[in-house]
Amino acid sequence: MGMIEADTVEISGSKYEYIKVPMAKAPLLLLKGRKGFVMCGYLNLDAANKLGDCAVRVSGVSDLKTLLDSKAAGVSEEAKKLGISEGQNVSDFIHLLA
């Protein structure tokens, strides 16, 4: 297993916190903006809903590029309020989470 990566990244002029944690089979990824976050399938969408977080779940991602190229596999109720829906490309809505 490698080292945990944590960095601030800029996407279309907005800053996000990016975290990548190597796990046994696939990495755990999180990209967090001020209003919400995109998470990999390791993290729980039901918990995000229970807490009232604005969260989007993606799957099959291995790094920041594949995360940004992926589609929303699940969205929290708060994310739906921002206009984010399942099947939408992350790169098309990421600015809403800034």
C-alpha positions, 0 to 999 in steps of 0.5 A: 500500500502507498501513502495517503495523498491529500492536496488542494486542487484547482478545477475551473478556478475553484479550489477543492480538497482531494484525498486518496487513500490506498486500500487493498483492492481500490483507492478510497477517493474524496473530492470536497468543495465548500458546498459538497463532495464527490466520494467513491463507493467506499463511502456511504450515501445513506449516511450522507443523507442522514447527516444532510450532506451534499454528496455524490457517489461515483464508482470505478474510479482510481484517481482524480482524472477518472473521478472527474470523468465519471458519472454520478452513481448516486446523489444525496437529497441535498445534491438533488436540490443543487440540480445534480442527478444520477448519470450526470458527468462529474465534470458537468456539475463539479462547479456546483460543489465549489 
